[in-house]
Amino acid sequence: MPLSATRHKHRFSVEFPINASPKILYPYLATASGLEQWFCQRVEVESAQLFNFVWDGQPHYAEMTSHRTNRSARFSFLDDKRQPITDANYLDFQIEESQLTQEVYLRVVDYSEETDNEELQEMWESMMQKLREQVGG
């Protein structure tokens, strides 16, 4: 693809209150079985760090590029040959807990070509609804 045709990336960040402890929430963000329950149709683990997210029957390979137990997980998407890409799309899940109120928040950073904030907000709200149903919060 010529450089002039490259699409600009967009960083969408949103925070949701979740009525669940970080210990309960974390496996839903960092394990295939947890992600499968709210995030996409199917998640296959190819290796310790390599995940295949399946939406509409289409594979989307991603590497878990960082994680901190009960705190955060980041998935950077790979090309069709499962190789890293420069300026790759990524998803970052961060669990934040207010020391003052003890409330737990999930911050999602969605870095991709999708630039419609309204559409992204609706999509993530819908997924958060499913996640809340799973964790009871």
PyMOL commands that set and color helices and strands:
alter all, ss='L'
color gray80, all
select helices_A, chain A and resi 3-5+22-30+32-36+117-135
alter helices_A, ss='H'
color red, helices_A
select strands_A, chain A and resi 10-18+42-45+50-55+58-68+72-77+90-97+104-112
alter strands_A, ss='S'
color yellow, strands_A
deselect
rebuild
show_as cartoon
